C-alpha cells in the first residue's frame, strides 16, 4: 500500500527436557519496504521483540494455569485453553 509493505515468518521448535519440562526455541524474521522502512528498522525490531515477549508471557501464564488445574484434579473441560468438542 501507500505506507509500504511488510513480510514476516517464524519458526518454533519444542525440545523435551526431562519428563515434565519443554524448551521452546523460536526464530523470527521480518522485512519491510517502502515508506514504513524509513521509520527505521530499529523501531520495527523493538516493536517485534515486545510483541514476541508479550506473546510468550501470555503463553507461559496459560500453561501454568492449565498445569495448576491439572494438579487440582479439574476435569479436562474445565481446564484453561480447552475447547469443548464439536457435536
Residue, then its C-alpha position, 0 to 999 in steps of 0.5 A: x500500500x501507500x505506507x509500504x509493505x511488510x513480510x514476516x515468518x517464524x519458526x518454533x521448535x519444542x525440545x523435551x527436557x526431562x519428563x515434565x519440562x519443554x524448551x521452546x526455541x523460536x526464530x523470527x524474521x521480518x522485512x519491510x519496504x517502502x515508506x514504513x522502512x524509513x521509520x527505521x528498522x530499529x523501531x520495527x525490531x523493538x516493536x517485534x521483540x515486545x510483541x514476541x515477549x508479550x506473546x510468550x508471557x501470555x503463553x507461559x501464564x496459560x500453561x501454568x494455569x492449565x498445569x495448576x488445574x491439572x494438579x487440582x484434579x479439574x476435569x479436562x473441560x474445565x481446564x484453561x485453553x480447552x475447547x469443548x468438542x464439536x457435536 
